[in-house]
Amino acid sequence: MTGSDIAGLIAAGVFAVLVALLAVPVWKLGKVFDELRLAVRELSDGTSPLLEEVTTTVTTTNEQLRKVDGITSNVSDASANVTALSSLAAATLGSPLIKVAAFSHGVRSALAVRPTGKGRRSR
């Protein structure tokens, strides 16, 4: 065996040791990736039912909001009708009631003043 053969064997031995030393971290990294894959799968399996439940909740909430919107529009129409009715009642009954009140006040005032018989009344 020559010196170059011995140097080649030493280099091959060093290379084998280096490969063995690097194989351990690569093997551990593979295990980490396996665990990561399992964690992602569990997360995905747990998230799917949650998303379905959220979708159902949002759909139900939208239906309830449509119902509330209908109720709100009906209440708005009813309040507009009440406003129109009160304006009509004020216009129809308000003016005659004011006239009746003024007339009754005038009659009370006229009946309340009684002449004392001492001459003319002062104004």
DSSP file (Angstrom, degrees, kcal/mol; ACC not computed):
  #  RESIDUE AA STRUCTURE BP1 BP2  ACC     N-H-->O    O-->H-N    N-H-->O    O-->H-N    TCO  KAPPA ALPHA  PHI   PSI    X-CA   Y-CA   Z-CA
    1    1 A M              0   0    0      0, 0.0     2,-0.1     0, 0.0     0, 0.0   0.000 360.0 360.0 360.0 134.9    0.0    0.0    0.0
    2    2 A T     >  -     0   0    0      1,-0.1     4,-1.8     4,-0.0     5,-0.1  -0.402 360.0-102.5 -95.0 174.4    1.4    3.3   -0.9
    3    3 A G  H  > S+     0   0    0      1,-0.2     4,-2.4     2,-0.2     5,-0.2   0.838 121.4  53.8 -66.1 -34.3    1.0    6.6    0.9
    4    4 A S  H  > S+     0   0    0      2,-0.2     4,-2.1     1,-0.2    -1,-0.2   0.863 106.9  51.8 -71.5 -32.6   -1.6    7.9   -1.4
    5    5 A D  H  > S+     0   0    0      2,-0.2     4,-2.3     1,-0.2    -2,-0.2   0.901 111.3  47.5 -66.5 -40.5   -3.7    4.8   -0.8
    6    6 A I  H  X S+     0   0    0     -4,-1.8     4,-2.6     2,-0.2    -2,-0.2   0.911 111.7  50.1 -67.0 -41.7   -3.4    5.3    2.9
    7    7 A A  H  X S+     0   0    0     -4,-2.4     4,-2.5     1,-0.2    -2,-0.2   0.885 110.4  50.8 -63.4 -38.3   -4.4    9.0    2.5
    8    8 A G  H  X S+     0   0    0     -4,-2.1     4,-2.4     2,-0.2    -2,-0.2   0.898 110.4  48.7 -65.2 -40.7   -7.4    7.9    0.4
    9    9 A L  H  X S+     0   0    0     -4,-2.3     4,-2.5     2,-0.2    -2,-0.2   0.904 112.0  48.9 -66.0 -40.3   -8.5    5.5    3.1
   10   10 A I  H  X S+     0   0    0     -4,-2.6     4,-2.7     2,-0.2    -2,-0.2   0.922 112.2  48.6 -63.9 -42.8   -8.1    8.1    5.8
   11   11 A A  H  X S+     0   0    0     -4,-2.5     4,-2.6     1,-0.2    -2,-0.2   0.899 111.8  49.1 -63.9 -40.5  -10.1   10.6    3.7
   12   12 A A  H  X S+     0   0    0     -4,-2.4     4,-2.2     2,-0.2    -1,-0.2   0.892 111.9  49.4 -66.0 -38.9  -12.8    7.9    3.1
   13   13 A G  H  X S+     0   0    0     -4,-2.5     4,-2.4     2,-0.2    -2,-0.2   0.918 112.2  47.2 -65.0 -43.7  -12.9    7.2    6.8
   14   14 A V  H  X S+     0   0    0     -4,-2.7     4,-2.7     1,-0.2    -2,-0.2   0.915 112.2  50.7 -63.3 -42.3  -13.2   10.9    7.7
   15   15 A F  H  X S+     0   0    0     -4,-2.6     4,-2.5     2,-0.2    -1,-0.2   0.894 110.0  50.0 -62.7 -39.4  -15.9   11.3    5.1
   16   16 A A  H  X S+     0   0    0     -4,-2.2     4,-2.2     2,-0.2    -2,-0.2   0.901 111.4  48.2 -64.9 -42.4  -17.8    8.3    6.5
   17   17 A V  H  X S+     0   0    0     -4,-2.4     4,-2.6     2,-0.2    -2,-0.2   0.918 111.8  50.5 -64.0 -42.3  -17.6    9.8   10.0
   18   18 A L  H  X S+     0   0    0     -4,-2.7     4,-2.2     1,-0.2    -2,-0.2   0.911 110.6  48.6 -61.7 -43.5  -18.8   13.2    8.7
   19   19 A V  H  X S+     0   0    0     -4,-2.5     4,-1.5     2,-0.2    -1,-0.2   0.896 111.9  49.7 -63.0 -39.8  -21.7   11.5    6.9
   20   20 A A  H  X S+     0   0    0     -4,-2.2     4,-1.0     1,-0.2    -2,-0.2   0.901 111.1  48.9 -66.3 -40.8  -22.6    9.6   10.1
   21   21 A L  H  < S+     0   0    0     -4,-2.6    -2,-0.2     1,-0.2    -1,-0.2   0.868 114.5  45.1 -67.4 -35.7  -22.4   12.8   12.2
   22   22 A L  H  X S+     0   0    0     -4,-2.2     4,-1.5     1,-0.2    -1,-0.2   0.705 102.7  66.5 -79.4 -20.3  -24.6   14.7    9.7
   23   23 A A  H  X S+     0   0    0     -4,-1.5     4,-2.5    -5,-0.2    -1,-0.2   0.853  93.2  60.3 -69.5 -33.4  -27.1   11.8    9.4
   24   24 A V  H  X S+     0   0    0     -4,-1.0     4,-2.4     2,-0.2     5,-0.2   0.949 107.2  42.4 -63.4 -50.9  -28.2   12.3   13.1
   25   25 A P  H  > S+     0   0    0      0, 0.0     4,-2.7     0, 0.0    -1,-0.2   0.889 114.9  51.5 -63.8 -35.9  -29.5   15.9   12.7
   26   26 A V  H  X S+     0   0    0     -4,-1.5     4,-1.9     2,-0.2    -2,-0.2   0.910 110.4  48.8 -65.1 -40.0  -31.1   15.0    9.4
   27   27 A W  H  X S+     0   0    0     -4,-2.5     4,-1.7     2,-0.2    -1,-0.2   0.921 112.9  47.4 -64.3 -43.5  -32.9   12.1   11.0
   28   28 A K  H  X S+     0   0    0     -4,-2.4     4,-2.1     1,-0.2    -2,-0.2   0.886 109.9  53.4 -64.4 -38.6  -34.0   14.3   13.9
   29   29 A L  H  X S+     0   0    0     -4,-2.7     4,-2.3     1,-0.2    -1,-0.2   0.869 105.5  54.4 -63.7 -36.3  -35.2   16.9   11.4
   30   30 A G  H  X S+     0   0    0     -4,-1.9     4,-2.0     2,-0.2    -1,-0.2   0.908 107.5  49.7 -62.4 -41.7  -37.3   14.2    9.7
   31   31 A K  H  X S+     0   0    0     -4,-1.7     4,-2.5     2,-0.2    -2,-0.2   0.893 108.9  52.9 -63.8 -39.1  -39.0   13.4   13.0
   32   32 A V  H  X S+     0   0    0     -4,-2.1     4,-2.4     1,-0.2    -2,-0.2   0.918 108.9  49.4 -62.3 -42.5  -39.7   17.1   13.5
   33   33 A F  H  X S+     0   0    0     -4,-2.3     4,-2.4     2,-0.2    -1,-0.2   0.876 109.1  52.6 -64.7 -36.4  -41.3   17.2   10.1
   34   34 A D  H  X S+     0   0    0     -4,-2.0     4,-2.1     2,-0.2    -2,-0.2   0.932 111.0  46.5 -62.4 -45.8  -43.4   14.1   10.9
   35   35 A E  H  X S+     0   0    0     -4,-2.5     4,-2.4     1,-0.2    -2,-0.2   0.892 111.6  51.8 -63.8 -39.1  -44.6   15.8   14.1
   36   36 A L  H  X S+     0   0    0     -4,-2.4     4,-2.4     2,-0.2    -1,-0.2   0.902 108.3  51.2 -63.6 -41.3  -45.4   19.0   12.2
   37   37 A R  H  X S+     0   0    0     -4,-2.4     4,-2.1     1,-0.2    -2,-0.2   0.907 111.1  48.2 -62.3 -42.0  -47.4   17.1    9.6
   38   38 A L  H  X S+     0   0    0     -4,-2.1     4,-2.5     2,-0.2    -2,-0.2   0.895 111.0  50.7 -65.3 -40.3  -49.4   15.4   12.4
   39   39 A A  H  X S+     0   0    0     -4,-2.4     4,-2.4     1,-0.2    -2,-0.2   0.909 110.8  48.5 -64.8 -41.2  -50.0   18.7   14.2
   40   40 A V  H  X S+     0   0    0     -4,-2.4     4,-2.4     2,-0.2    -1,-0.2   0.896 111.1  50.9 -65.6 -39.4  -51.3   20.3   10.9
   41   41 A R  H  X S+     0   0    0     -4,-2.1     4,-2.6     2,-0.2    -2,-0.2   0.923 111.6  47.0 -63.9 -44.2  -53.6   17.3   10.3
   42   42 A E  H  X S+     0   0    0     -4,-2.5     4,-2.1     2,-0.2    -2,-0.2   0.895 112.6  50.2 -64.2 -39.6  -55.1   17.6   13.8
   43   43 A L  H  X S+     0   0    0     -4,-2.4     4,-1.9     2,-0.2    -2,-0.2   0.909 111.8  47.8 -64.0 -41.8  -55.5   21.3   13.4
   44   44 A S  H  X S+     0   0    0     -4,-2.4     4,-1.8     1,-0.2    -2,-0.2   0.906 111.3  50.1 -65.3 -42.3  -57.2   20.8   10.1
   45   45 A D  H  < S+     0   0    0     -4,-2.6    -1,-0.2     1,-0.2    -2,-0.2   0.858 114.9  44.2 -65.5 -34.4  -59.5   18.1   11.4
   46   46 A G  H  X S+     0   0    0     -4,-2.1     4,-0.8    -5,-0.2    -1,-0.2   0.775 112.0  52.7 -79.9 -26.9  -60.5   20.3   14.4
   47   47 A T  H  X S+     0   0    0     -4,-1.9     4,-2.6    -5,-0.2     5,-0.2   0.835  96.0  66.6 -79.8 -33.4  -61.0   23.5   12.3
   48   48 A S  H  X S+     0   0    0     -4,-1.8     4,-2.0     1,-0.2     5,-0.2   0.923 103.7  42.9 -58.9 -49.7  -63.3   22.0    9.7
   49   49 A P  H  > S+     0   0    0      0, 0.0     4,-2.3     0, 0.0    -1,-0.2   0.881 113.5  54.2 -64.0 -34.8  -66.3   21.4   12.1
   50   50 A L  H  X S+     0   0    0     -4,-0.8     4,-2.3     2,-0.2    -2,-0.2   0.917 108.5  48.0 -63.8 -43.0  -65.7   24.8   13.7
   51   51 A L  H  X S+     0   0    0     -4,-2.6     4,-2.3     2,-0.2    -1,-0.2   0.880 110.5  51.7 -65.3 -38.1  -65.9   26.5   10.3
   52   52 A E  H  X S+     0   0    0     -4,-2.0     4,-2.2    -5,-0.2    -1,-0.2   0.907 110.4  48.8 -64.1 -40.5  -69.1   24.6    9.5
   53   53 A E  H  X S+     0   0    0     -4,-2.3     4,-2.4     2,-0.2    -2,-0.2   0.893 110.8  50.1 -66.5 -39.9  -70.6   25.8   12.8
   54   54 A V  H  X S+     0   0    0     -4,-2.3     4,-2.6     2,-0.2    -1,-0.2   0.902 109.5  51.8 -64.6 -40.2  -69.6   29.4   12.1
   55   55 A T  H  X S+     0   0    0     -4,-2.3     4,-2.2     2,-0.2    -2,-0.2   0.918 110.6  47.9 -62.4 -43.5  -71.1   29.2    8.7
   56   56 A T  H  X S+     0   0    0     -4,-2.2     4,-2.4     2,-0.2    -2,-0.2   0.906 111.7  50.5 -63.3 -41.6  -74.4   27.9   10.2
   57   57 A T  H  X S+     0   0    0     -4,-2.4     4,-2.5     1,-0.2    -2,-0.2   0.911 110.7  48.4 -64.1 -42.6  -74.4   30.6   12.8
   58   58 A V  H  X S+     0   0    0     -4,-2.6     4,-2.3     2,-0.2    -1,-0.2   0.897 111.3  50.6 -65.5 -39.6  -73.8   33.4   10.2
   59   59 A T  H  X S+     0   0    0     -4,-2.2     4,-1.9     2,-0.2    -2,-0.2   0.928 112.2  46.6 -63.5 -45.0  -76.6   32.0    8.0
   60   60 A T  H  X S+     0   0    0     -4,-2.4     4,-2.2     1,-0.2    -2,-0.2   0.897 111.5  51.8 -63.5 -40.9  -79.0   31.9   11.0
   61   61 A T  H  X S+     0   0    0     -4,-2.5     4,-2.4     1,-0.2    -1,-0.2   0.902 107.8  52.0 -63.8 -40.9  -78.0   35.4   12.0
   62   62 A N  H  X S+     0   0    0     -4,-2.3     4,-2.0     2,-0.2    -1,-0.2   0.893 108.8  50.7 -63.0 -39.2  -78.6   36.7    8.5
   63   63 A E  H  X S+     0   0    0     -4,-1.9     4,-1.9     2,-0.2    -2,-0.2   0.921 111.1  48.2 -63.6 -43.1  -82.1   35.2    8.5
   64   64 A Q  H  X S+     0   0    0     -4,-2.2     4,-2.5     1,-0.2    -2,-0.2   0.886 109.5  53.0 -65.1 -38.0  -82.9   36.9   11.9
   65   65 A L  H  X S+     0   0    0     -4,-2.4     4,-2.3     2,-0.2    -1,-0.2   0.871 106.5  53.0 -65.7 -36.2  -81.6   40.2   10.6
   66   66 A R  H  X S+     0   0    0     -4,-2.0     4,-2.0     2,-0.2    -1,-0.2   0.909 110.2  48.2 -63.2 -40.7  -83.9   39.9    7.6
   67   67 A K  H  X S+     0   0    0     -4,-1.9     4,-2.2     2,-0.2    -2,-0.2   0.922 111.9  48.7 -64.5 -43.5  -86.8   39.4   10.0
   68   68 A V  H  X S+     0   0    0     -4,-2.5     4,-2.7     1,-0.2    -2,-0.2   0.870 108.5  54.9 -64.4 -36.1  -85.8   42.3   12.1
   69   69 A D  H  X S+     0   0    0     -4,-2.3     4,-2.2     2,-0.2    -1,-0.2   0.907 108.3  48.5 -63.9 -41.1  -85.4   44.5    9.0
   70   70 A G  H  X S+     0   0    0     -4,-2.0     4,-2.1     2,-0.2    -2,-0.2   0.916 112.3  48.4 -63.6 -42.9  -89.0   43.6    8.0
   71   71 A I  H  X S+     0   0    0     -4,-2.2     4,-2.5     1,-0.2    -2,-0.2   0.910 110.7  51.7 -63.8 -41.9  -90.3   44.4   11.5
   72   72 A T  H  X S+     0   0    0     -4,-2.7     4,-2.3     1,-0.2    -1,-0.2   0.904 109.2  48.9 -63.3 -41.8  -88.4   47.7   11.5
   73   73 A S  H  X S+     0   0    0     -4,-2.2     4,-2.2     2,-0.2    -1,-0.2   0.885 111.4  50.5 -66.7 -36.6  -89.9   48.8    8.2
   74   74 A N  H  X S+     0   0    0     -4,-2.1     4,-2.4     2,-0.2    -2,-0.2   0.907 110.8  48.4 -66.2 -40.5  -93.4   47.9    9.5
   75   75 A V  H  X S+     0   0    0     -4,-2.5     4,-2.5     2,-0.2    -2,-0.2   0.890 110.3  52.3 -65.2 -38.3  -92.8   50.0   12.6
   76   76 A S  H  X S+     0   0    0     -4,-2.3     4,-2.0     2,-0.2    -2,-0.2   0.917 110.6  47.4 -63.6 -42.9  -91.5   52.8   10.5
   77   77 A D  H  X S+     0   0    0     -4,-2.2     4,-2.3     2,-0.2    -2,-0.2   0.913 112.0  50.4 -63.4 -42.2  -94.7   52.7    8.3
   78   78 A A  H  X S+     0   0    0     -4,-2.4     4,-2.4     1,-0.2    -2,-0.2   0.901 110.1  49.3 -64.4 -40.8  -96.9   52.5   11.4
   79   79 A S  H  X S+     0   0    0     -4,-2.5     4,-2.2     2,-0.2    -1,-0.2   0.876 110.2  51.3 -68.3 -35.0  -95.2   55.6   13.0
   80   80 A A  H  X S+     0   0    0     -4,-2.0     4,-2.3     2,-0.2    -1,-0.2   0.905 110.9  48.9 -64.7 -40.3  -95.6   57.5    9.7
   81   81 A N  H  X S+     0   0    0     -4,-2.3     4,-2.5     2,-0.2    -2,-0.2   0.898 110.7  49.9 -65.7 -40.1  -99.3   56.6    9.7
   82   82 A V  H  X S+     0   0    0     -4,-2.4     4,-2.6     2,-0.2    -2,-0.2   0.896 110.5  50.6 -65.4 -39.2  -99.6   57.7   13.4
   83   83 A T  H  X S+     0   0    0     -4,-2.2     4,-2.2     2,-0.2    -2,-0.2   0.926 112.0  46.6 -63.5 -44.9  -97.9   61.0   12.5
   84   84 A A  H  X S+     0   0    0     -4,-2.3     4,-2.3     1,-0.2    -2,-0.2   0.895 112.9  50.4 -63.8 -39.6 -100.3   61.6    9.6
   85   85 A L  H  X S+     0   0    0     -4,-2.5     4,-2.6     2,-0.2    -2,-0.2   0.900 110.6  48.2 -67.4 -40.0 -103.3   60.7   11.7
   86   86 A S  H  X S+     0   0    0     -4,-2.6     4,-2.3     2,-0.2    -1,-0.2   0.880 111.7  50.2 -68.8 -35.6 -102.3   63.0   14.5
   87   87 A S  H  X S+     0   0    0     -4,-2.2     4,-2.3     2,-0.2    -2,-0.2   0.904 112.3  47.8 -65.1 -40.9 -101.7   65.8   12.0
   88   88 A L  H  X S+     0   0    0     -4,-2.3     4,-2.7     2,-0.2     5,-0.2   0.909 112.2  48.7 -65.9 -42.4 -105.2   65.2   10.5
   89   89 A A  H  X>S+     0   0    0     -4,-2.6     4,-2.8     2,-0.2     5,-0.7   0.898 111.9  49.5 -65.5 -39.4 -106.8   65.1   13.9
   90   90 A A  H  X5S+     0   0    0     -4,-2.3     4,-1.2     3,-0.2     5,-0.5   0.906 114.9  44.1 -65.5 -40.8 -105.1   68.4   14.9
   91   91 A A  H  X5S+     0   0    0     -4,-2.3     4,-0.5     3,-0.2    -2,-0.2   0.895 120.7  39.9 -71.0 -38.8 -106.2   70.0   11.6
   92   92 A T  H  <5S+     0   0    0     -4,-2.7    -2,-0.2    -5,-0.2    -3,-0.2   0.931 132.2  20.8 -78.1 -46.8 -109.7   68.7   11.8
   93   93 A L  H  X5S+     0   0    0     -4,-2.8     4,-2.1    -5,-0.2     5,-0.2   0.707 111.2  71.3 -97.1 -22.9 -110.4   69.0   15.5
   94   94 A G  H  X<S+     0   0    0     -4,-1.2     4,-2.1    -5,-0.7     5,-0.2   0.936  98.0  45.8 -64.7 -49.5 -107.9   71.6   16.6
   95   95 A S  H  X S+     0   0    0     -4,-0.5     4,-2.1    -5,-0.5    -1,-0.2   0.933 115.3  45.2 -64.7 -47.7 -109.4   74.7   14.9
   96   96 A P  H  > S+     0   0    0      0, 0.0     4,-2.6     0, 0.0    -1,-0.2   0.889 112.3  53.1 -63.5 -36.1 -113.0   74.1   16.1
   97   97 A L  H  X S+     0   0    0     -4,-2.1     4,-2.6     2,-0.2    -2,-0.2   0.892 108.5  49.8 -65.2 -38.1 -111.8   73.2   19.6
   98   98 A I  H  X S+     0   0    0     -4,-2.1     4,-2.5     2,-0.2    -1,-0.2   0.909 111.4  49.0 -64.8 -40.7 -110.0   76.5   19.8
   99   99 A K  H  X S+     0   0    0     -4,-2.1     4,-2.4     2,-0.2    -2,-0.2   0.907 112.3  47.8 -65.7 -41.0 -113.1   78.4   18.6
  100  100 A V  H  X S+     0   0    0     -4,-2.6     4,-2.8     2,-0.2     5,-0.2   0.905 112.4  49.6 -65.6 -41.2 -115.2   76.6   21.2
  101  101 A A  H  X S+     0   0    0     -4,-2.6     4,-2.1     2,-0.2    -2,-0.2   0.907 112.0  48.0 -64.9 -41.1 -112.7   77.3   23.9
  102  102 A A  H  X S+     0   0    0     -4,-2.5     4,-2.2     2,-0.2    -2,-0.2   0.911 112.9  48.7 -65.4 -41.3 -112.6   81.0   22.9
  103  103 A F  H  X S+     0   0    0     -4,-2.4     4,-2.5     1,-0.2    -2,-0.2   0.925 111.7  48.5 -64.5 -44.5 -116.4   81.2   22.8
  104  104 A S  H  X S+     0   0    0     -4,-2.8     4,-2.5     1,-0.2    -1,-0.2   0.865 110.9  51.2 -66.5 -34.1 -116.8   79.6   26.2
  105  105 A H  H  X S+     0   0    0     -4,-2.1     4,-2.6    -5,-0.2    -1,-0.2   0.910 110.2  49.6 -66.0 -41.4 -114.2   81.9   27.7
  106  106 A G  H  X S+     0   0    0     -4,-2.2     4,-2.3     2,-0.2    -2,-0.2   0.907 111.4  48.8 -63.0 -40.8 -116.0   84.9   26.2
  107  107 A V  H  X S+     0   0    0     -4,-2.5     4,-2.4     2,-0.2     5,-0.2   0.923 112.2  48.5 -65.9 -43.7 -119.3   83.6   27.7
  108  108 A R  H  X S+     0   0    0     -4,-2.5     4,-2.0     1,-0.2    -2,-0.2   0.909 112.0  49.2 -62.0 -41.5 -117.7   83.1   31.1
  109  109 A S  H  X S+     0   0    0     -4,-2.6     4,-1.3     1,-0.2    -1,-0.2   0.904 111.7  49.0 -64.1 -39.7 -116.2   86.5   31.0
  110  110 A A  H  < S+     0   0    0     -4,-2.3    -2,-0.2     1,-0.2    -1,-0.2   0.885 114.6  44.5 -68.5 -37.7 -119.5   88.1   30.1
  111  111 A L  H  < S+     0   0    0     -4,-2.4    -1,-0.2     1,-0.2    -2,-0.2   0.772 108.3  58.2 -77.6 -25.1 -121.4   86.3   32.8
  112  112 A A  H  < S+     0   0    0     -4,-2.0     2,-0.7    -5,-0.2    -1,-0.2   0.821  91.3  77.2 -75.1 -30.6 -118.8   87.0   35.4
  113  113 A V     <  +     0   0    0     -4,-1.3    -1,-0.0    -5,-0.2    -4,-0.0  -0.719  63.8 179.7 -84.0 116.7 -119.0   90.8   35.0
  114  114 A R        -     0   0    0     -2,-0.7     2,-0.2     2,-0.0    -3,-0.1  -0.964  29.9-118.7-118.6 130.3 -122.1   92.0   36.8
  115  115 A P        -     0   0    0      0, 0.0     5,-0.1     0, 0.0     6,-0.0  -0.452  12.4-152.7 -67.5 136.7 -123.0   95.6   36.8
  116  116 A T        -     0   0    0     -2,-0.2     5,-0.0     3,-0.1    -2,-0.0   0.543  37.9-118.4 -86.7  -8.7 -123.1   97.1   40.3
  117  117 A G  S    S+     0   0    0      2,-0.3     3,-0.1     1,-0.1     0, 0.0   0.650  79.7 119.0  83.9  15.1 -125.7   99.7   39.2
  118  118 A K  S    S-     0   0    0      1,-0.3     2,-0.4     2,-0.0    -1,-0.1   0.100  83.2 -83.1-100.3  22.5 -123.5  102.7   40.0
  119  119 A G  S    S-     0   0    0      2,-0.0    -2,-0.3     0, 0.0    -1,-0.3  -0.846  83.6  -0.1 116.4-152.1 -123.4  104.1   36.6
  120  120 A R        -     0   0    0     -2,-0.4     2,-0.3    -3,-0.1    -2,-0.0  -0.384  67.3-116.4 -79.2 153.4 -121.3  103.3   33.7
  121  121 A R        -     0   0    0     -2,-0.1     2,-0.3     1,-0.0    -1,-0.1  -0.622  26.1-127.6 -82.3 143.5 -118.6  100.8   33.6
  122  122 A S              0   0    0     -2,-0.3    -1,-0.0     1,-0.1     0, 0.0  -0.679 360.0 360.0 -92.1 149.3 -115.1  101.8   33.1
  123  123 A R              0   0    0     -2,-0.3    -1,-0.1     0, 0.0    -2,-0.0   0.470 360.0 360.0-102.3 360.0 -113.1  100.2   30.5
